[in-house]
Amino acid sequence: MRFRTFFSPLLWLGLTFFFNEFFIYELNVRASCGWIGDDDEVSQRFFMISDTHLLGIYKGHWFDKLRREWQMWRSYRSAVNYFRPKTVFFLGDLMDEGQWTDDALFAQYASRFEELFGPRDEEEMKVYVLPGNHDLGFHYVLDPQRVTWFADRFRTRPVETLILGGQPFVLVTSMALEGDGCRLCAEAEMELARLGRLLKCAKNSSCHDREAAQFRPYQPPILLQHFPLFRLNDSVCARDDDFDWSDPTRDEKFRPGWDCLTSAATDKLVEWLEPRAAFAGHTHRGCKRRFETRFGTFNEWTVNSFSWRNGPKPSFLMVTVSAGQVNVSTCHLPNENFVKTPSNSVAIFKQSFHA
């Protein structure tokens, strides 16, 4: 009788631990996530992930760091192993305390990111990253050395162009769009203006610039950055599955240059690139909005944080791009409040058993 009294709660505890820490991530990915759009040779499929915020030595408790990294690693590997994306984009704020590092500490944080999220086989999957304000600092505290560390470690530039399956992607460092003439800003604006000329040339059959040939047959680019384009607040977001009705801060006004790009930077960026879609992070909540311009309309998606530390309902985006469409689905990770419930039930069960 004593053996049964001891064994039953222990068995329940073990099963609960296994479910919460292993099985729930696999089950969630397989049951609630999926691609939208056809899977063919010309379509490109990739993940959009943002704001992992790997904790550092100053703000993070060791157990909180361990817990969050385990949650993200299990979710990420479950999704990658099951869906096999060819490309994964991380849209900034890889680390939480990158802006306070020296070179050795930055290298330590970068190595930890690569251990958790780096590709196991670069022939099978490519990983591209963008810097966020927590990686480098906001514009007014940018350290040129830190910009160089990030660029050298992750092979990035202030403006970078990738062409995947004929589809151009433009990756932009948001903190370089302040427009105050700093060296980083000047470099970014010069490259964006050049890229804009090439894209417009590629769209015009009578233009014969050799550099523009890489963008033919012409497809409008997809814009990736850390800050979303200018908006007053989240009132413009579509009320879809990614809209969190319970978030009390949804209607708070954004601070241009801090919570989103300034209106001037947004106008320049859209004028130069004329994108077919845009993706960003930074706000720690999902948002889809319709962006209207004089040359047409496009959708911008703000990607929710991937870390439970920034909210109990993290998610990422699964994107399928073809010649005519950009299809996006949201993969919601396990709700932390749900994960806690079975654990709490163990204590209740034990109390009632011994009552």
C-alpha positions in Angstrom: 0.0 0.0 0.0 2.8 2.4 0.9 4.5 1.5 -2.5 1.3 2.4 -4.4 0.9 5.6 -2.4 4.4 6.7 -3.3 4.4 5.3 -6.9 1.2 6.8 -8.3 2.1 10.5 -7.8 5.7 9.8 -8.9 4.4 8.2 -12.1 2.1 11.1 -12.8 4.9 13.5 -12.2 7.2 11.7 -14.6 4.5 11.5 -17.3 3.7 15.2 -16.8 7.4 16.2 -17.1 7.8 14.2 -20.2 4.7 15.7 -21.8 5.6 19.3 -20.9 9.3 19.1 -21.8 9.4 16.8 -24.8 6.2 15.6 -26.3 4.2 18.8 -26.3 6.6 20.5 -28.8 6.4 17.7 -31.3 2.6 17.4 -30.9 2.1 21.1 -31.2 4.1 21.4 -34.4 2.5 18.5 -36.1 -1.1 19.3 -35.1 -1.3 23.0 -35.5 1.3 24.2 -38.0 1.5 23.9 -41.8 2.5 25.4 -45.0 0.0 27.4 -47.2 0.5 27.2 -51.0 1.8 24.6 -53.5 5.0 22.8 -53.0 6.7 22.8 -56.4 10.2 23.5 -57.8 9.6 27.2 -58.3 8.2 27.9 -54.8 10.4 28.9 -51.9 9.5 27.9 -48.4 11.1 29.4 -45.3 10.6 30.3 -41.6 10.5 33.8 -40.3 11.6 34.0 -36.6 12.2 37.0 -34.5 13.3 38.2 -31.1 14.8 35.1 -29.5 16.5 37.4 -26.9 18.9 34.8 -25.5 19.6 35.9 -22.0 23.0 37.2 -20.9 25.0 37.5 -17.6 23.4 40.8 -16.4 19.6 40.5 -16.5 18.9 36.8 -16.7 18.6 34.3 -13.9 20.4 31.1 -14.7 17.2 29.0 -14.4 15.1 31.4 -16.5 17.9 31.3 -19.2 18.0 27.5 -19.1 14.2 27.2 -19.3 13.7 29.7 -22.2 16.6 28.2 -24.2 15.2 24.7 -23.8 11.7 25.8 -24.8 13.0 27.6 -27.9 15.4 24.8 -28.9 12.8 22.1 -28.6 10.3 24.1 -30.6 12.8 25.1 -33.2 14.2 21.6 -33.8 10.8 20.0 -33.8 9.6 22.4 -36.5 12.8 22.2 -38.6 13.0 18.4 -38.5 9.3 18.0 -39.4 8.8 20.7 -42.1 12.4 20.8 -43.5 12.5 24.5 -44.6 15.3 25.3 -47.0 15.8 28.7 -45.4 15.3 30.3 -42.0 15.4 34.0 -41.4 16.0 35.5 -37.9 14.8 39.1 -37.9 17.0 40.5 -35.1 17.4 40.6 -31.3 19.1 37.3 -31.3 20.5 38.1 -27.9 19.1 40.2 -25.1 22.3 41.9 -23.9 24.4 42.2 -27.1 24.5 46.0 -26.8 26.5 45.7 -23.5 29.2 43.3 -24.6 32.9 43.4 -25.1 34.3 41.3 -27.9 34.7 38.1 -25.8 31.2 38.3 -24.4 29.7 39.0 -27.8 31.5 36.0 -29.2 30.1 33.9 -26.3 26.5 35.0 -27.0 26.9 34.5 -30.7 28.3 31.0 -30.2 25.3 30.2 -28.0 22.9 31.4 -30.7 24.7 29.2 -33.3 24.5 26.2 -31.0 20.8 26.5 -30.6 19.7 27.7 -34.0 22.6 27.1 -36.4 22.0 24.6 -39.3 23.2 21.1 -38.8 23.8 20.8 -42.5 24.3 24.0 -44.5 23.6 22.1 -47.7 20.1 21.2 -46.5 19.2 24.5 -44.8 20.5 28.1 -44.8 20.2 30.4 -41.8 20.3 34.2 -42.3 20.2 36.7 -39.5 19.6 40.5 -39.1 20.8 42.6 -36.2 18.3 44.1 -33.8 18.6 46.9 -31.3 19.4 44.4 -28.5 22.2 43.0 -30.6 23.9 46.3 -31.5 22.0 49.0 -29.5 19.6 51.7 -30.8 21.0 54.1 -33.3 22.2 56.7 -30.8 24.4 54.2 -28.9 25.7 52.2 -31.9 29.3 51.2 -31.4 31.2 50.8 -34.7 33.2 47.9 -33.2 30.0 46.1 -32.2 28.6 46.6 -35.7 31.8 45.0 -37.1 31.7 42.1 -34.7 28.2 41.3 -35.7 29.0 41.7 -39.5 32.1 39.5 -39.3 30.5 36.8 -37.2 27.2 36.5 -39.1 28.4 37.7 -42.5 26.0 40.6 -42.7 26.0 44.1 -44.2 23.8 47.2 -43.6 21.9 46.3 -46.8 22.1 42.8 -48.2 20.5 41.3 -51.3 19.8 37.6 -51.6 18.2 35.9 -54.6 16.6 32.6 -53.8 14.8 30.7 -56.6 14.6 33.9 -58.6 13.0 35.9 -55.8 15.0 38.8 -54.4 15.2 39.5 -50.7 16.5 42.7 -49.3 17.8 42.6 -45.7 18.1 46.0 -44.1 19.6 47.0 -40.7 16.9 49.2 -39.2 19.2 51.1 -37.0 21.0 52.4 -40.2 17.9 54.2 -41.3 18.0 57.2 -39.0 18.9 59.5 -41.8 21.3 61.7 -39.8 24.3 61.2 -42.1 26.2 58.9 -39.9 28.7 56.6 -41.6 26.4 53.5 -41.2 23.4 55.5 -42.4 25.2 56.9 -45.4 26.4 53.5 -46.4 22.9 52.0 -46.1 21.2 54.9 -48.0 23.8 54.8 -50.8 23.3 51.0 -51.3 19.5 51.3 -51.1 19.5 54.0 -53.7 21.7 52.0 -56.0 19.6 48.9 -55.5 16.5 50.9 -56.2 17.9 52.0 -59.6 18.8 48.4 -60.5 15.3 47.1 -59.6 13.6 49.8 -61.6 15.9 49.1 -64.5 15.1 45.4 -64.3 11.4 46.2 -64.5 12.0 48.3 -67.6 12.7 46.2 -70.7 14.4 49.1 -72.5 17.0 49.4 -69.7 20.2 47.5 -70.3 22.3 47.9 -67.2 24.3 44.7 -66.8 24.0 44.7 -63.0 20.2 44.7 -63.3 20.3 41.4 -65.2 20.4 39.5 -61.8 16.9 40.7 -61.1 15.4 39.5 -64.4 12.8 38.2 -64.9 11.7 40.9 -62.6 10.1 40.1 -59.3 9.4 42.9 -56.7 11.7 42.2 -53.7 10.7 41.0 -50.3 11.9 43.4 -47.5 13.2 42.0 -44.3 14.3 44.1 -41.3 14.0 44.3 -37.5 11.8 47.4 -37.1 8.4 47.5 -38.7 7.5 50.2 -41.1 6.0 53.3 -39.7 2.6 53.0 -38.1 0.8 54.9 -35.3 0.0 51.7 -33.3 -1.5 48.2 -33.8 -5.0 49.5 -34.6 -4.1 48.9 -38.3 -3.4 45.2 -37.7 -5.8 42.7 -39.3 -8.0 40.8 -36.7 -6.7 37.4 -37.7 -5.4 34.4 -35.9 -2.2 36.2 -35.0 -3.9 39.1 -33.3 -3.8 38.9 -29.6 -7.1 40.4 -28.3 -5.9 40.0 -24.7 -2.9 42.3 -25.0 -3.7 45.5 -23.1 -0.9 47.5 -24.9 -2.3 47.0 -28.4 -3.5 50.6 -28.7 -0.5 52.3 -27.3 1.1 54.8 -29.6 4.4 53.8 -31.3 7.5 56.0 -30.9 9.0 56.5 -34.4 12.6 55.5 -34.4 12.1 53.3 -31.4 9.1 51.1 -31.9 9.0 51.4 -35.7 10.8 53.2 -38.5 10.2 56.9 -38.9 7.7 58.1 -41.5 10.5 59.6 -43.6 12.6 56.4 -43.5 9.6 54.3 -44.4 8.7 56.6 -47.4 12.3 56.3 -48.7 12.5 52.6 -48.2 9.2 51.9 -50.0 10.1 54.3 -52.8 13.4 52.7 -53.4 12.4 49.0 -53.3 8.7 48.9 -54.2 8.4 45.6 -52.2 5.8 42.9 -52.8 5.9 42.0 -49.1 7.7 43.0 -45.9 8.6 41.2 -42.7 9.8 42.6 -39.4 9.9 41.9 -35.7 10.7 44.0 -32.6 7.3 44.6 -31.1 7.0 41.1 -29.6 3.5 40.6 -31.1 2.2 39.5 -34.4 0.5 41.9 -36.9 -0.5 41.8 -40.5 -1.3 45.1 -42.2 -2.1 46.3 -45.7 0.3 49.0 -46.8 -0.8 51.3 -49.6 1.6 53.2 -51.8 1.4 55.1 -55.1 2.7 52.1 -57.0 0.4 49.6 -55.4 -0.3 47.7 -52.2 1.6 45.1 -50.3 1.3 43.2 -46.9 3.6 43.7 -44.0 3.9 41.1 -41.4 5.3 41.8 -37.9 6.6 38.6 -36.4 5.8 37.8 -32.8 8.6 37.0 -30.4 9.9 33.4 -30.4 10.6 33.5 -26.7 8.2 32.7 -23.8 10.0 35.4 -21.8 8.3 38.0 -23.9 4.8 36.5 -23.6 3.0 33.3 -23.0 2.0 32.7 -26.6 5.1 32.9 -28.9 4.9 32.0 -32.6 6.8 32.2 -35.9 5.7 32.5 -39.6 5.9 29.8 -42.3 6.1 31.5 -45.7 5.6 30.1 -49.2 6.7 32.4 -52.1 5.8 31.7 -55.7 5.8 33.9 -58.8 2.3 35.2 -58.1 1.7 34.8 -54.4 3.2 35.2 -50.9 1.3 32.8 -48.6 1.9 33.1 -44.8 0.7 30.9 -42.0 1.3 31.4 -38.3 2.8 28.5 -36.2 1.7 29.1 -32.6 4.0 27.5 -30.0 2.6 25.9 -26.9 0.8 28.4 -24.6 2.9 28.6 -21.4 -0.3 28.9 -19.3 -1.4 25.5 -20.7 2.0 24.0 -20.0 1.8 25.1 -16.4 -1.7 23.5 -15.9 -0.6 19.8 -15.9 2.3 20.6 -13.6 0.1 22.4 -11.2 -2.3 19.4 -11.2 0.4 17.2 -9.9 0.5 19.2 -6.6 -3.3 19.1 -6.4 -3.4 15.4 -7.1 -0.8 14.7 -4.4 -2.7 16.8 -1.9 -6.1 15.1 -2.6 -4.4 11.7 -2.6 -3.1 12.2 0.9 -6.2 13.9 2.3 
